[in-house]
């Protein structure tokens, strides 16, 4: 059973990246349309490519979500999920909060833990607290009064 699973994972990585025989990763392949569109696997922002890939894990830096790593199986499982799915903005918020707090999300996002990551993220209890979060985020990203905010 493990050998079959390992062969499936290897086949999906070869589809995603091409193989040693010179097949280009830019060639469309079944099941990896998201990578070809250069979309963030969480928020679907266009123009976001993996910074690096190591052992079925993709490392991203999205201007909207922040820095995170995501497992290949998660991308395949959820790439066709609706863009308006609630989990997308909630996970994006959780990753952004972790990025702002410590530079990146420390856990790799996998199918088994993304709901836990959402649950552990701080959520405002009311509209005033939400406004406080917004004002604090603007203040942290502004160098001086009246200047533009950094992403």
N, C-alpha and C positions, 0 to 999 in steps of 0.2 A: 504494500500500500504506500509506504514512504517513497519507494523508488518511482512509482507512478506519479505521485505528487511532485517529486523533484523534477521529473521529466517534463511535467506540465509547466512548472515554473520556469525551467530553462527555455522551453519553447516560447513562452510569453515574453521573456527577456530578449530573446533573439528577434521576435517580432517587433519589439519596442525599439531596439537599438541597431538592428542589422546583425550580421554575423561576421566571422573572421574571413569569409570568402569575398569580402568587399561589397556586400549588399548594403546599400545606403539606408540609414535610419529614416531618411526623408521620404522613402518610398512608402506609399500608403499600404497598411497592413490591417487585417481584420482585428478588431478589438482594441486598437490604440489610436482612435481618431482624436482623442483629447490631446495627446502629446503632439500631434501634427498641427493642431490649431494653436499651440502655444498658449493654452489657457491655464490659469491657476486652478488646481483641482478642487479648491474649496469655494472660492467666490466667482470663478469663471472669468476673471479679468483677463482681457486679451493682452498678448505680448509678454507673458510670464513663462520663462523657460526654466527647467531645472538648472541649478548652479552646478550640481554634480550628481553622480549616481554611483552608489556603492552597494552591492549585494542586495538587490531588490528594494533599495531605499533611495528615494529621490529627495534632494535638498533644494528647497525653494526660498526665494526672497521676493515676496509679493508686496507692492507698494500699499495695498489695501490691508492684507492679512498680517504681514510681517514675515519673520524667518521661521521656517518649520521643515520637518522631514515627514515624508509620507510613504507608506508601504505600497508597493506595486499592486498588491491585491486590493487595497482600499480604492485606488484609482480605477481599477477595472470594475469593481463592484458598484461604484457610485458615480462614474462619469456620465451616465445617462440619466441620473436623477434630475428632476426639474430644477431650473435655475432659481426658482422662487421657493424651493423647499426650505422650511424653517431651519433645519440643521445647518444649512450653508452660512447664513448670517450669524447664527449663534456660535458656530465653530470659528468663523472668521473673527468674531469679537473675542473669543477665548484666546486665540493665537495672538491677536494684536495686543491684548492685555499682557500676555506672557512675554512678548517681544519688548514691549515698553518697560516691563518690570526687570527683565534679566537678559535682554538681547536676543532671545529666541525661545521657542517652545522646547522644553527639555525632552519631552516624550515624542517618540515617533508615532504619527497618527496611523492607526490600523483599524480594521473593521470592528474589532472587539473593544476599543477604548475611546472612540470619538464621542460617544454619548457621555461617558464619564468626564472627559475633558470639558464638555459643555456644562455639565452639572457643577463642576468644581469652580468654574469661572464666577467672579463677582458680578452680581446683577443688581441694578438699582431697584430699590423698593417702591419708589414713587417718582413722579415727574420732577420734583425738586432735586432729588438725589441724581437723577439722570442729567439735569442741567448742571449740577456741580461737577459730574464726571466730564462733561463737555468743556466746561470752563477750565478745569484742571488740565485736560488734554491740550487745549489751545495754548495755555500758559507754558506748558512743558515744551512745546514745539516752536515757541516764538523767542527770538533772540532779544528783541526790544519792543517797546510799545509801538504799534503801527506797522511792524514788519510782517512779512509773509510767514506762514507756518510751514515747517518742514513736514514731509510725508511721514 
